[in-house]
């Protein structure tokens, strides 16, 4: 039977790898969906006929898309913060199990964790922990700007209708 400290270390490593992989793997999905939502705004702004309608269909569509975008990004921010918390908890578990094992065994005799995996206080730099949150908040802000711009653009199109084209013929008199 394994020592309880070794089991805790093994379990902590597995949890850390699982949660870190989960967080890293979800980033591609977050940013792909965020880009798709902003692409939806771009497609909406290029649909000329919908802006000329008397009813504010385009701004209403943009508002609906904005609500979806902001809500989904907020969910992603919370999910990423949860994953970051779990990764940090796993680091603490690894650190505690490692410290206890080093008390039992001499540090020079048994090297249990590589230096890159050792999470002492000197490695607890959280300045990059919330990069995902900041980027997703930028997507939220861009969605809100696009929503406001949609109402302004629709109002401008309604107050400045395109004039009829005038056919001008130039003839040469002899």
C-alpha positions in Angstrom: 0.0 0.0 0.0 1.2 3.5 -0.9 2.0 6.1 1.6 -0.9 8.6 2.0 1.5 11.5 1.2 2.5 9.8 -2.1 -1.2 9.2 -2.9 -1.9 12.9 -2.2 1.0 13.9 -4.4 -0.2 11.6 -7.2 -3.8 12.8 -6.9 -2.7 16.4 -6.8 -0.7 16.0 -10.0 -3.6 14.4 -11.8 -6.0 17.1 -10.7 -3.5 19.8 -11.7 -2.9 18.4 -15.1 -6.7 17.9 -15.7 -7.7 21.4 -14.6 -4.8 23.1 -16.4 -5.5 21.2 -19.6 -9.2 22.0 -19.3 -8.5 25.7 -18.8 -6.0 25.8 -21.7 -8.2 23.8 -24.0 -11.3 25.9 -23.4 -9.5 29.1 -24.5 -9.7 28.2 -28.2 -13.4 27.7 -27.8 -13.9 30.9 -26.0 -12.1 33.0 -28.5 -13.6 31.2 -31.5 -17.1 31.8 -30.3 -16.3 35.4 -29.3 -14.9 36.0 -32.8 -18.0 34.4 -34.4 -20.3 36.8 -32.4 -18.3 39.8 -33.5 -18.4 38.4 -37.0 -22.2 38.3 -36.7 -22.1 42.1 -36.0 -19.9 42.6 -39.0 -22.3 40.6 -41.2 -25.2 42.6 -39.8 -23.5 45.9 -40.6 -22.9 44.9 -44.2 -26.5 44.0 -45.0 -27.6 47.2 -46.6 -31.3 46.5 -47.2 -32.0 45.8 -43.5 -30.8 49.3 -42.5 -33.2 51.1 -44.9 -36.3 49.4 -43.4 -38.7 51.8 -41.6 -38.8 49.5 -38.6 -35.6 49.3 -36.6 -35.0 45.6 -37.5 -31.2 45.9 -37.8 -30.7 47.7 -34.4 -33.0 45.2 -32.7 -31.0 42.3 -34.2 -27.8 44.0 -33.1 -29.3 44.5 -29.6 -30.3 40.8 -29.4 -26.8 39.8 -30.6 -25.2 42.1 -28.0 -27.3 40.6 -25.2 -26.2 37.1 -26.2 -22.6 38.1 -26.7 -22.3 39.9 -23.3 -24.1 37.0 -21.5 -22.0 34.3 -23.1 -18.7 36.2 -22.4 -19.7 36.7 -18.8 -20.4 33.0 -18.5 -16.9 32.3 -20.0 -15.3 34.8 -17.6 -16.8 33.0 -14.6 -15.9 29.6 -16.0 -12.3 30.7 -16.5 -12.1 32.2 -13.0 -13.4 28.9 -11.6 -10.8 26.9 -13.6 -8.1 29.3 -12.4 -9.2 28.8 -8.8 -9.1 25.0 -9.2 -5.6 25.1 -10.8 -4.5 27.3 -7.9 -6.0 24.9 -5.4 -4.2 22.0 -7.1 -0.9 23.9 -6.9 -1.5 24.3 -3.1 -2.2 20.6 -2.7 0.9 19.7 -4.6 3.0 22.1 -2.6 1.7 20.8 0.8 2.2 17.1 -0.2 5.6 17.9 -1.5 6.6 19.7 1.7 5.4 16.9 3.9 7.3 14.3 1.8 10.5 16.3 1.9 10.2 16.3 5.7 10.0 12.5 5.6 12.7 11.9 3.0 15.9 13.9 2.7 15.6 16.4 -0.2 19.0 15.3 -1.7 18.1 11.6 -1.7 14.7 11.7 -3.4 13.8 14.3 -6.0 10.0 14.0 -6.1 9.0 17.0 -8.3 11.0 18.8 -10.9 11.7 22.5 -10.2 9.3 23.6 -12.9 6.5 21.8 -11.1 7.4 23.2 -7.7 5.0 25.9 -6.7 6.5 27.7 -3.7 5.6 31.3 -2.8 8.2 32.7 -5.2 6.3 31.2 -8.1 2.8 32.5 -7.1 2.8 35.4 -9.5 -0.8 36.1 -10.4 -0.2 38.9 -12.9 -1.2 36.6 -15.8 -4.1 34.9 -14.0 -6.8 37.2 -15.4 -5.6 37.8 -18.9 -8.5 35.7 -20.3 -11.0 37.8 -18.2 -9.5 41.0 -19.6 -9.7 39.8 -23.2 -13.2 38.6 -22.9 -14.2 41.9 -21.3 -12.8 43.6 -24.4 -15.1 41.4 -26.5 -18.0 42.5 -24.3 -17.1 46.2 -24.7 -16.8 45.7 -28.5 -20.3 44.1 -28.6 -21.8 47.0 -26.6 -20.1 49.6 -28.9 -21.5 47.7 -32.0 -25.0 47.8 -30.4 -24.8 51.5 -29.8 -23.4 52.1 -33.3 -26.2 50.1 -34.8 -28.9 52.4 -33.4 -26.9 55.5 -34.4 -26.3 54.2 -38.0 -30.0 53.2 -38.4 -31.1 56.6 -37.2 -28.7 58.3 -39.6 -30.0 56.1 -42.6 -33.6 57.1 -41.7 -32.8 60.8 -41.5 -30.6 60.9 -44.6 -32.4 58.8 -47.2 -30.5 58.1 -50.4 -31.7 60.5 -53.1 -32.8 59.3 -56.5 -30.1 59.1 -59.0 -30.3 61.6 -61.8 -29.5 60.5 -65.3 -27.4 63.1 -67.0 -26.9 62.9 -70.8 -24.1 64.8 -72.4 -24.5 65.3 -76.1 -22.3 67.1 -78.5 -24.0 69.8 -80.5 -22.6 70.4 -84.0 
